């Protein structure tokens, strides 16, 4: 072997990115057999894993991503590279369905069949679930997460769990896999999945990683990194207000927004899109939680489209945070109206992290925009402060201070009952508010539901308690 050939062999061994495009062959989405050239999502995942490996000597990663972004393909290629270059390395891949298991093993066989002879090791055995390389004493095995005992009893160095959020017996499988992988340098555990909501082991592990707990890192891959997730913009295309906000937030172009719009229709709603094609980890885990007072279908079935009825009353409700900076909890800020049939209509949700001066300005602006009767504001963090903050913006704005004398559950249940009676309607899709409604579980959830609190105050004012008295006295200097 010449020095040049030796240098190439060493680079193929040590540089996976270089190796992948020269030695690994995949079947593309269009059906073409082609070299594995890592896309943006795969390159980002590679860099995050290598960064962790350089720091800790091993890989322990949770990957949250959208559909068909190549994370499983990357992981299969990564593990195939290792088991065909290192001695005594065993890789085990566990998927959620037999079909997925067959697909991933077919990918590994394709890697081997198309691998250049110079880097293709001797194969001792190949069956429907396993490749064994005799001279390296290494191997590659796949299984399906149906049987509770699959994967137990083996000692493996590389473990890939695919679509972990959808595994039956996930606790048992992950516990078995973690016991099978020694806590040694060079070992790798990669658990990846699209979201299945805020439930189950995968969600709990991701939530812990987001809090900085444990040894697992969270790697998130947004949908819009895929260059193929675009659609030709039709004539007359104009993004909606919500689409413009989304476009601005993530720096997207009209082709990406057009693709998103079409996919939302295909998936029967924006909430399904956010789970399947999230832009943030928070979006990925926005599905409803068992025990929440509201259900997604309930909200969707009562959603109002078309012309609004005449509103008999409109209020702007404010649930201030407990602090005075943008780093505190969100300020709940919603607009709700009531018609002659005593049905409620959520007209706007402008909740966010604001300073007192900012939320007061927004509340007054909404009061004027919607020609509301009054501003209803919770006073538990200091009624005089809340009222005076609003009056600095508008001395004559009618303000009604409300006090949380009962717990959140007791206040929210009568409003949840209005939804059950079919009397509450959302005029548009209010993603942040609706996520909070279907994920907040009384007595269990740790986060304060500020948007829900504002909704509850508004609905209580309009449909449960009645108007009462609002103060309009100017602020005394």
Secondary structure, DSSP 8 states (H G I E B T S, - for coil): --HHHHHHHHHHHH-HHHHHHHH-EEE-TTS-EEE----HHHHHHHHHHHHHHHHHSSEEEEEEE-TTSSHHHHHHHHHHHHHTTSTT-EEEEEESSHHHHHHHHHHHHHHHHHS-GGG----SEE-SSEEEETTTTEEEEEEETTSTTTTTT--BSEEEEESGGG-TTHHHHHHHHHHHB-S-TT-EEEEEE----S-HHHHHHHHHHHTT-SS-EEEEE-GGG-TT------TT----HHHHHHHHHHT--HHHHHHHHHHHHHTTSHHHHHHHS-SSHHHHT-S--TT-SS-HHHHHHT---SS---EEEEEEEEE--SSSSTTS--BEEEEEEEETT--EEEEEE--B---HHHHHHHHHHHHHHTT-SEEEEE-TTTHHHHHHHHHHH-TT--EEEE---S-HHHHHHHHHHHHHTT-EEESS--HHHHHHHHH--TTT--S--HHHHHHHHHHIIIIII-----B------
